Amino acid sequence: MNLLDIQDMFRLLRGGFYVPSGDTRMNACPEVLPVEPVRVLMEYVYPHPECKDTFQRAMQMLAEGSAGDVYLCFRYFDTCLLIENELKNATFCIDQQRFIPLLKKQIRQHENELRGTVTFHNGDKNENPMEYIELADKRYQKHYGFSIL
């Protein structure tokens, strides 16, 4: 896998490469996802800060996809904030000014789907992921002063 290749990065973020399950203590909300964002970030993305641009372009591709892809993009964004601000363990910071308006727009566009059952590209299903988005948005408003809704 080439982390500087946009297609490989996109495939990694969607769960297209085998990433062994790990310690789930960092998962604030264990749920059905095709990949563990914290694991991808900590083991593949952050150890290679030179892939920041490719990572963010792949995140944008996710945000512009299906409801499942939008939710994955949100989960990566949320996990990045956790690693950057709480754990202080990120080698780079995600461009919030780029992703806040994009997520806001795409979540609004896919809101009905996100309130139902979201099916990811691999067939995994997640029930009402909008609930988690709303909880996270309250945290963003309280701790970071912004909203994605």
Buried (B, 14 or more C-beta within 10 A) or exposed (E): EEBEBBEBBBBBBBBBEEBEEEEEEBBBEEEEBBBBBBBBBBEBBBEBEEBBEBBBEBBBBBBBBBBBBBBBBBBBBBBBBBBBEEEEEBBBEBBBEEBBEBBBBBBEEBBEBBBBEBBBBEEBEBEEBBEBBBEBBEEBEEEEEEEBB
